[in-house]
Amino acid sequence: MKNFKQILIALMMLTIPVLVNASDKTFIKQMEKEISGMEKISGMDSWLNQAGVFEKISKENSGEWLIFYYESYAYLKAGMEAKENIQADRYYDQSLLILEKAVTLSPANSEISTLKSWIISMKISIDPMARGYELGMQANQLLSAAIIQDATNPRPYLLQGLAAMYTPEEYGGSKKVAADLLNQSIQKFAEFKSASSIMPSWGLDKAKQTLKEVQ
């Protein structure tokens, strides 16, 4: 009887990793499908629908920071497609709220810090005079933190380049500064090794397009 119990426990221990791996594979395949489909999304309503899809997936994968990252990303894109500032601001706030769930699961994460900076920058764009100083400092600090957290990540350099493009020279911006940062971003995209197929991959096309505009 004792030997039978030992064998049973051993079999259970062998089965647990298989179940976990199967679950991970299911999640990854599900996410790969949704992420690839995002390339074709346009319009506020479509992005809101996508956010709803990620919310449903999160109910069974609440320990995965990436699911909240992408749900936050979808709300950000919905805000960018909104026609009214009040509506856009509401979606940006929702995006930030969802992203805090990702922060809880994965603190000091370069991708999360970068996305948060982007969302805050979009909130600034709604009312630059009232929000520029305070939120601008937050956005810049987040990008600096993102680079410290992972200096190989090309996305914070992209956002720094975009910011420099629209910042007056007396405040440290210029087309030359923007071009230098965008070149850094493109170089890092070429060298970047993604940890998995569902990690964030956006930005390269934007970096190349913007570099042409500032040259």
Order of alpha helices (4+ residues) and beta strands (2+ residues): alpha-alpha-alpha-alpha-alpha-alpha-alpha-alpha-alpha
